[in-house]
Amino acid sequence: MTGDLIELFIWMWIIATVAFAPLGYFIYKYTQKNGQPFGETEPHGDSPSFVNELAESAIHFVKSKFSKK
């Protein structure tokens, strides 16, 4: 009976370690560089992007088609 309880405790410890490892890694990276988990990153929309320009042109196209009616 005691052996089963110890084995269950060990398995629960292993599962908890695997489950919370990503959270621990994120906290470690977040506290590394003054609250910037992934180094210097630019805010969204500051740099030109092919995808952003394509989306903007598609939105402009659709708006121009609807405004003509």
C-alpha positions as CSV (number, residue, x, y, z in Angstrom):
1,M,0.0,0.0,0.0
2,T,2.7,2.5,0.9
3,G,4.7,1.6,-2.3
4,D,1.6,2.4,-4.4
5,L,1.3,5.7,-2.7
6,I,4.9,6.6,-3.3
7,E,4.7,5.5,-6.9
8,L,1.6,7.6,-7.4
9,F,3.3,10.6,-5.8
10,I,6.3,10.2,-8.1
11,W,4.1,10.0,-11.2
12,M,2.1,13.0,-10.2
13,W,5.4,14.9,-9.6
14,I,6.6,14.0,-13.1
15,I,3.3,15.0,-14.8
16,A,3.2,18.3,-12.9
17,T,6.8,19.1,-13.9
18,V,6.0,18.4,-17.6
19,A,2.8,20.4,-17.4
20,F,4.3,23.5,-15.8
21,A,7.7,23.5,-17.7
22,P,6.5,25.9,-20.4
23,L,5.2,28.4,-17.9
24,G,8.5,28.2,-16.0
25,Y,10.4,28.8,-19.2
26,F,8.3,31.8,-20.1
27,I,8.8,33.3,-16.7
28,Y,12.5,32.7,-17.0
29,K,12.7,34.4,-20.4
30,Y,10.4,37.3,-19.3
31,T,12.6,38.2,-16.4
32,Q,15.8,37.9,-18.4
33,K,15.8,41.2,-20.4
34,N,14.0,43.9,-18.5
35,G,10.6,42.5,-19.0
36,Q,11.0,41.7,-22.7
37,P,10.7,37.9,-23.1
38,F,11.9,37.7,-26.7
39,G,14.4,40.6,-26.9
40,E,13.7,43.8,-28.8
41,T,10.5,43.5,-30.8
42,E,8.8,46.2,-32.8
43,P,5.1,47.0,-32.1
44,H,2.7,45.7,-34.7
45,G,2.3,48.0,-37.7
46,D,5.6,49.9,-37.4
47,S,7.5,48.1,-40.1
48,P,6.2,47.5,-43.7
49,S,5.1,44.0,-44.4
50,F,4.1,42.3,-47.6
51,V,1.1,40.7,-45.8
52,N,0.0,44.0,-44.3
53,E,0.2,45.8,-47.7
54,L,-1.7,43.0,-49.4
55,A,-4.4,43.1,-46.8
56,E,-4.6,46.9,-47.0
57,S,-4.9,46.8,-50.8
58,A,-7.6,44.1,-50.6
59,I,-9.6,46.2,-48.1
60,H,-9.2,49.3,-50.2
61,F,-10.4,47.3,-53.3
62,V,-13.5,46.0,-51.5
63,K,-14.3,49.4,-50.1
64,S,-14.0,51.0,-53.6
65,K,-16.3,48.3,-55.1
66,F,-18.9,48.9,-52.4
67,S,-18.8,52.7,-52.6
68,K,-19.5,52.7,-56.3
69,K,-22.9,51.1,-55.9
